[in-house]
Every structure is written in C-alpha cells, then in structure tokens.
Amino acid sequence: MPSQQLARVIDHLRGVARKLQSASSPGSGRELMRIYNQIDPSTHEVVAGVRHFDLAGVQCEWLVAAGADPDRRLLYIHGGGWTSGDLESHRPLSARISKAAGVAVLAVHYRLAPEHPFPAGLDDCVHAYRWLRANGPNGPAPARSIFVAGDSAGGNLTLATLLACKERGLPLPTGAIPISAATDFAAAGESFRTRAGVDPIIAGDPQGIRAIGAVYTQGRAEPLSPLCSPLHGDLRGLPPLLVQVGDAEVLLDDSTRFAAKAKAAGVDVTLEVWPDMPHVWHLFAPFLPEASEAIEHIGQFVRKHG
C-alpha cells in the first residue's frame, strides 16, 4: 500500500503541471522547476557545507556528507526537461545521496536548451565526469570508484554520458543510476497510452516528448541518435546499472525497455519499478517515505559496487 503522503504529492504535482502548461517561456518554466517538490519544508531544507565552483565555465558544487569517502565519487546530473533545473533545485537530493551512499557528490549544472542545444549539455557532463575521475573534494586525487546518476533529462544524460565515454574511448564509471529517465524521443512506449491520465506531471501525448526533443537538438542531431535517445545505442559493455522508475509514469517504458535491452546485451541491470510512484518521487524525501527508501536503495547499490 502506498503511504498516506502520496495523495498530497500527487495533488501538488497536478498543480505544478497546470502551471507548466501555461508557462510562456523557458524562464517561467525554470522558475516552476524550483517549486516542483515544495510541498513541505523538509523537502527543500537548506543544505550546509556546499562548495560551489566554476569548472571551465560549467557551474558545479560539491556535496559531501559527514563520513563520506572523498575517493568514492558520484556525478549527479539534474533533470528539468533539458531546459530547466539547476544546482539549487536538486541540492537536497544530491546531499541525501551523498549521505546514503557515503560518497562525495559532484553536482553539475550543464548548459540548457534552447539557448544551448545538443551537444552542449552532454559535453558539459562528460567534461565534469573526466575531471571527477582525477579530482576530489580535497583536491587532485584519483577516484577509487565513480558513479554517474541523474533524473529525468538528467537520467537521459547519465546514459548518454556512458555512451559518449564508450564512443570516445574513455574509462567507464563503476556504475550508473538513471532515475525516471527519458531514453527514447520517439516516445514509442506503451506507457504513454496506459499511464496517460495517471501520471500527474507529464502528459501522455507522445508529441510533447518529440517536441522537447526538437527543442533540445534544434537540427544539430537526429533526436533518435544514441546520444540523444540512449535506448537506440549499443549497450554492450556498460557498467552495472540501477534503473529506478515509478509505475505511474508515462516514461515507465523508457526505463523498462532500456533495462531489457541492456540486460540482453550482457549488462548487470537492477530494475526497480516502484508501485504508484510519480516522476522522480525521490525529490519528495523525507516527506514521502517511498522517496527516502528509494534513495537508500541507491546507497546500497553504490556501496555494493564501489
């Protein structure tokens, strides 16, 4: 049975969705991203000890929980439909992952569309990943283990970062955690039909996802190319994956189809489909018990593999 708090989360997200539908510009959409999880003071509490810095023009910050190992690291890539989201919107989640996994988290604020179309955001993520391999929160030092995680569009960029590293001959991370990831700009999953009207935040119209793909790529790449739609990539040789998705998401099949294809390619895949959960429910921790539990699962996965 879902927690009692879930009903409030669903109602809140439906309200956010109504405001998003009337957003007239990327700027107004970005402001709304900041209220995505503001249902209770606990979900957007102030995080202490954050260290913000500029990495060759890419805004980043360190989040290191007490007792975290600085040589075990995780790159966190925020969501927001490739056009919104920032370090602040996902700071509490990044901090909770650091605590649950005992790792130093580097959060990256990649360049956003439409001002910076593909491959700008992906290039920023790959750059941050390469830097993270050789640099920790205390200065230059090789990583003993390194993970990449992200939600929604950030989940897409998490998987695209793996494929880009593979394509460029770079070392792959120890593991990766795509959360509620968008993996296919074709929007061909059945869940766009079966979860339409159930998903409180993302409309079940495939044309909406395809339109976002056009804004993201702006003709600079085919939206169904692997670095834009990772489902269509060669997944052989990828590191262990923890794929988390909610059963109430129109993007459900983006995760389940990717997990199935990766497993068929020989990848060690742990797929978690969370009953009744909406898109990136993790952002509602600790108000929503299932959010805190999902973050603990991320911590367990990271501790197991690295």
VENSUL-V228305 format. One line per field, one symbol per residue. phi: phi as a letter, one per 40 degrees, with the letter a starting at -180 (. if undefined). A space follows every 50 residues. Layout:
phi=???
This chain:
phi=.cccccdccccccccccccccccbadccccccdcbdbcbadccbccccgc bcabbfgbcbacbbcdgccccbbacbbcchggbagacccbdccdcccdcc cgbcbbcbbccbcccbcdbdccdccccccccccbbbcbhdacccaabbaa bfcccdcdccccccccccgcccccaabcbfccbaccfcccccccbcgccc bbcccdccccccdccccfgcacdccdcbbddcccccgccdbbbbaccccc cdcccccccccccccgccbbbbbcdgccdfcdccccdcdcccccccccdc ccccca
